[in-house]
């Protein structure tokens, strides 16, 4: 498994590892698999990649596949839909056919859930001798691993539903014969146990963590490695990509960060890769890249004392045009998005800092909704769910999905669990033994993958309170940003389904006041959806760098936003160099704001201040 912070070269190195393994073991099949909903396998390999395993033209023992969550869900429904509907019917007041619409609605966490189940199936069926998994960025990789615990809880609850059915049958018929629902639960438990055992088996599995020699990449890698340890996922080692050299020597600023990476490697190998003059795209370039991976030695981590005294570097000059003054323009929400690692967090931090300094009379908030937060790293201080006051008019926050979920449980989910259990059932003793407890067990478990839904609730609350003139959102990488933008529709659909159930069964379940609260929630969600599509209210800013995979993903995102009626007027071209302008035809309807490479700074916050100076158009005289 290959993971790490967005934009560090995970896909490139995954492709390189897979090709290398296939060449070293020509008699074995290697499956290269992406779990990222916005994958770049095709961009790096220079071929079309989809949900069907496809051999590489020049290495036939490598099969390449990018998981399609929607297609996998359709197959899962065909295989298990009937038995799952039966189990839920046995554990609730609804009939099986009431559940059919659920399959067609947006599921929070669907990408991670389908990826985990499919990886388990691939391993169970031994579809390949070796599997290289190009994972989503670190936050959503952790969500995928955490799903194993959630599935344990879900299977336990389904087992209680089945136990209720078993007890009723034995009471009424005097005996019970196990049916296909019992077999389904047993098979799923077995697959989950086997999958967990394999993922935690250091003889057969390893997660390689990819980084780049920058403080923010190191900070996220440190947190990621700690989290993998808690989950029991073995580390294979670290690869530090894009290391710069001068006269054959590693740059001193990079040596310091390499030494810090070595300190968190837990005794595992640390490899480094020199920065490439051209993107390694296609098989020939990838094969030329892999021999350049070298073990880290003390020569690369010992700082040069002569380089300790840094020269005073001049900030670059702003390049017109800049982004407009969003506070003066009356915008209320800025959503900053793009592929992992392009500089979204730096741009989000810089916009909020620059606008807060320009408008001391306006209250602003910048908040990260990426499960792998980097906003605190950008500002050089620890942040949490409670907002931190950075300036008298600028609040900074890293949204905690766990804390928002706790409140959401209190407001809605506990009562929804009791309602689904049908606590007015005639066989009250059996119902109390196996109904509400099982539903509450599901709700009590952390629900991986619902970060996007909880982020939407958080943003809705803030906009409704009207305490800030402007909110800047630092979002998760593209695939999960799109899930966030889909959330109003998905949540609206789920609430609509619950209303239909309630209308059908209201004489059984009652709860008129609770349904009133859910109606209010649905109205708030629809209002939020309207605001996201209102260009006077919401501004979407895409961030890119001039690299093939990044631009291809940004172009796809741009078209998707257009299809959904979300306006995007600005593209920030990060790390701009003179003469490296973006192709004019790529973003014909957007204003491209060129953000030059920032000069080295002792802290990322220094670079945030530089970027603030460079991004925002100067005030009119």
Secondary structure as the mmCIF struct_conf table of DSSP 4:
data_model
#
loop_
_struct_conf.conf_type_id
_struct_conf.id
_struct_conf.beg_label_comp_id
_struct_conf.beg_label_asym_id
_struct_conf.beg_label_seq_id
_struct_conf.end_label_comp_id
_struct_conf.end_label_asym_id
_struct_conf.end_label_seq_id
STRN STRN1 UNK A 2 UNK A 4
BEND BEND1 UNK A 5 UNK A 5
TURN_TY1_P TURN_TY1_P1 UNK A 6 UNK A 7
BEND BEND2 UNK A 8 UNK A 9
HELX_RH_AL_P HELX_RH_AL_P1 UNK A 10 UNK A 24
TURN_TY1_P TURN_TY1_P2 UNK A 26 UNK A 27
BEND BEND3 UNK A 28 UNK A 28
STRN STRN2 UNK A 30 UNK A 34
TURN_TY1_P TURN_TY1_P3 UNK A 37 UNK A 38
HELX_RH_AL_P HELX_RH_AL_P2 UNK A 41 UNK A 45
TURN_TY1_P TURN_TY1_P4 UNK A 46 UNK A 46
BEND BEND4 UNK A 47 UNK A 47
BEND BEND5 UNK A 51 UNK A 52
STRN STRN3 UNK A 54 UNK A 56
TURN_TY1_P TURN_TY1_P5 UNK A 57 UNK A 58
STRN STRN4 UNK A 59 UNK A 66
HELX_RH_AL_P HELX_RH_AL_P3 UNK A 69 UNK A 90
TURN_TY1_P TURN_TY1_P6 UNK A 91 UNK A 91
BEND BEND6 UNK A 92 UNK A 94
HELX_RH_3T_P HELX_RH_3T_P1 UNK A 96 UNK A 104
BEND BEND7 UNK A 105 UNK A 105
HELX_LH_PP_P HELX_LH_PP_P1 UNK A 106 UNK A 107
TURN_TY1_P TURN_TY1_P7 UNK A 108 UNK A 109
HELX_RH_AL_P HELX_RH_AL_P4 UNK A 110 UNK A 124
TURN_TY1_P TURN_TY1_P8 UNK A 125 UNK A 126
BEND BEND8 UNK A 129 UNK A 129
STRN STRN5 UNK A 130 UNK A 134
HELX_LH_PP_P HELX_LH_PP_P2 UNK A 135 UNK A 137
HELX_RH_AL_P HELX_RH_AL_P5 UNK A 138 UNK A 173
BEND BEND9 UNK A 174 UNK A 174
HELX_RH_AL_P HELX_RH_AL_P6 UNK A 180 UNK A 199
TURN_TY1_P TURN_TY1_P9 UNK A 200 UNK A 200
TURN_TY1_P TURN_TY1_P10 UNK A 202 UNK A 204
STRN STRN6 UNK A 207 UNK A 212
BEND BEND10 UNK A 213 UNK A 214
HELX_RH_AL_P HELX_RH_AL_P7 UNK A 215 UNK A 231
TURN_TY1_P TURN_TY1_P11 UNK A 232 UNK A 232
HELX_LH_PP_P HELX_LH_PP_P3 UNK A 233 UNK A 234
STRN STRN7 UNK A 235 UNK A 243
STRN STRN8 UNK A 245 UNK A 246
TURN_TY1_P TURN_TY1_P12 UNK A 247 UNK A 248
STRN STRN9 UNK A 249 UNK A 250
HELX_RH_AL_P HELX_RH_AL_P8 UNK A 252 UNK A 263
TURN_TY1_P TURN_TY1_P13 UNK A 264 UNK A 264
BEND BEND11 UNK A 265 UNK A 265
TURN_TY1_P TURN_TY1_P14 UNK A 266 UNK A 267
STRN STRN10 UNK A 269 UNK A 274
HELX_LH_PP_P HELX_LH_PP_P4 UNK A 275 UNK A 276
BEND BEND12 UNK A 277 UNK A 278
BEND BEND13 UNK A 282 UNK A 282
HELX_RH_AL_P HELX_RH_AL_P9 UNK A 283 UNK A 290
TURN_TY1_P TURN_TY1_P15 UNK A 291 UNK A 292
STRN STRN11 UNK A 294 UNK A 295
HELX_RH_AL_P HELX_RH_AL_P10 UNK A 298 UNK A 301
BEND BEND14 UNK A 302 UNK A 302
HELX_RH_3T_P HELX_RH_3T_P2 UNK A 305 UNK A 307
BEND BEND15 UNK A 308 UNK A 309
HELX_LH_PP_P HELX_LH_PP_P5 UNK A 310 UNK A 318
BEND BEND16 UNK A 320 UNK A 320
STRN STRN12 UNK A 323 UNK A 323
TURN_TY1_P TURN_TY1_P16 UNK A 326 UNK A 330
STRN STRN13 UNK A 333 UNK A 337
BEND BEND17 UNK A 339 UNK A 339
TURN_TY1_P TURN_TY1_P17 UNK A 340 UNK A 341
BEND BEND18 UNK A 342 UNK A 343
HELX_RH_AL_P HELX_RH_AL_P11 UNK A 344 UNK A 358
TURN_TY1_P TURN_TY1_P18 UNK A 360 UNK A 361
BEND BEND19 UNK A 362 UNK A 362
STRN STRN14 UNK A 364 UNK A 368
BEND BEND20 UNK A 371 UNK A 372
HELX_RH_AL_P HELX_RH_AL_P12 UNK A 375 UNK A 379
TURN_TY1_P TURN_TY1_P19 UNK A 380 UNK A 380
BEND BEND21 UNK A 381 UNK A 381
BEND BEND22 UNK A 385 UNK A 386
STRN STRN15 UNK A 388 UNK A 391
TURN_TY1_P TURN_TY1_P20 UNK A 392 UNK A 393
STRN STRN16 UNK A 394 UNK A 398
HELX_RH_AL_P HELX_RH_AL_P13 UNK A 401 UNK A 408
HELX_RH_PI_P HELX_RH_PI_P1 UNK A 409 UNK A 413
HELX_RH_AL_P HELX_RH_AL_P14 UNK A 414 UNK A 421
TURN_TY1_P TURN_TY1_P21 UNK A 422 UNK A 424
BEND BEND23 UNK A 426 UNK A 427
HELX_RH_AL_P HELX_RH_AL_P15 UNK A 428 UNK A 434
BEND BEND24 UNK A 435 UNK A 435
HELX_RH_AL_P HELX_RH_AL_P16 UNK A 436 UNK A 444
BEND BEND25 UNK A 445 UNK A 445
TURN_TY1_P TURN_TY1_P22 UNK A 448 UNK A 449
HELX_RH_AL_P HELX_RH_AL_P17 UNK A 451 UNK A 465
TURN_TY1_P TURN_TY1_P23 UNK A 466 UNK A 466
BEND BEND26 UNK A 469 UNK A 469
STRN STRN17 UNK A 470 UNK A 474
HELX_LH_PP_P HELX_LH_PP_P6 UNK A 475 UNK A 477
HELX_RH_AL_P HELX_RH_AL_P18 UNK A 478 UNK A 509
HELX_RH_AL_P HELX_RH_AL_P19 UNK A 512 UNK A 532
TURN_TY1_P TURN_TY1_P24 UNK A 533 UNK A 533
TURN_TY1_P TURN_TY1_P25 UNK A 535 UNK A 537
STRN STRN18 UNK A 538 UNK A 544
BEND BEND27 UNK A 546 UNK A 546
HELX_RH_AL_P HELX_RH_AL_P20 UNK A 548 UNK A 563
TURN_TY1_P TURN_TY1_P26 UNK A 564 UNK A 565
STRN STRN19 UNK A 568 UNK A 576
TURN_TY1_P TURN_TY1_P27 UNK A 578 UNK A 579
HELX_LH_PP_P HELX_LH_PP_P7 UNK A 581 UNK A 583
TURN_TY1_P TURN_TY1_P28 UNK A 584 UNK A 589
BEND BEND28 UNK A 590 UNK A 590
STRN STRN20 UNK A 591 UNK A 596
HELX_LH_PP_P HELX_LH_PP_P8 UNK A 597 UNK A 600
BEND BEND29 UNK A 602 UNK A 603
HELX_RH_AL_P HELX_RH_AL_P21 UNK A 604 UNK A 615
STRN STRN21 UNK A 616 UNK A 616
HELX_LH_PP_P HELX_LH_PP_P9 UNK A 617 UNK A 620
#
